[in-house]
């Protein structure tokens, strides 16, 4: 059984990605980051999802990105609400600088040690292309770099593969895929600005995308909302 | 004056790189990592060097790579002594998995926020090619990836440049260059296994390379050694 590392935020996309890696027969190693998120519900979701999939190992890596500032998710900027999701060619304020680069780089360190040549990340370019580090051309370049950066890459012939099973799926497709693979979406968390009791706001970009996805999939999101639009 | 970020370990190479960036007219932002090194002398050297160059800003990023294990520099493995430095095609036990990838990825986050498009790293492929992430082909691939990963890269046309002024220099060349640029090498630290009082061991790979470099440059290393071979 081959080892795989899955970047697991506890959101809908990374959870579905975990289900795909399990379906494909990998031994699952989940990696989450404690990066100064505004709230703890995301890490709690990651723990619950890791347990649900009975992963071989789940590590939570402390990473204090807030020392550089620059994003609504790690600083005190307001999370935008009820914005249209159709904003081509603009990068949202919720973009965390170089986040996926850093997450994949740290996954690569674990990959060297395990070893594991297969890394899974739930990036999705179709529904929400505002983040530069969610695009296929970024992933391709990261994979090339990773094979030159590592012992694994030097000693074998370009063995490292960054898997992006969701890259070209809509949110609706993703939810249908995960549902087919037995994902329990009530364990996941997406909201950028949840209430103190953990309920989702229903109005941030993440909530809007998630709810639209469930509608597209013809399903009802099992999560509780403060206000379900 | 353009901003530059310099990865500063406090060693001979990163200190010389800092001197080159200053010579080239950049406003200096030094970035060091507290990554579970065996000893604190390295960070102390980084602080002293940053002060020497009167950098605009010096950040020390906490990064606990020891959670994955896998290197003599972050775990309890013994540091090898008196090994021949001519070991082509072998990766030393002191290799820290994906270290430069992680360091540059985190520098990229700071670059987005500052902003800065110029990153300096003191990698050196000629004298010691054992680390895969010290080679030019790694740096080239990282630069390509960085320009696809970031807002800076998307909004301009491949603006991010990873500068490696030492890439093709011998240790002797590096020391001559730094000496010409006014570097005070007594502030730097290289030894993997210093004595409790901070003196260098004289026998680990880092000490051997450093001492050979000073000999090549026709200079005397100002650092105190437990045993100067």
Interface residues (C-beta under 8 A of the other chain):
Chain A: X59 X61 X62 X63 X64 X65 X67 X68 X69 X70 X91 X95 X96 X97 X98 X99 X100 X101 X102 X104 X105 X106 X108 X109 X110 X111 X112 X113 X132 X133 X135 X137 X138 X141 X142 X144 X145 X146 X148 X149 X150 X151 X153 X154 X155
Chain B: X59 X61 X62 X63 X64 X65 X67 X68 X69 X70 X91 X95 X96 X97 X98 X99 X100 X101 X102 X104 X105 X106 X108 X109 X110 X111 X112 X113 X132 X133 X135 X137 X138 X141 X142 X144 X145 X146 X148 X149 X150 X151 X153 X154 X155
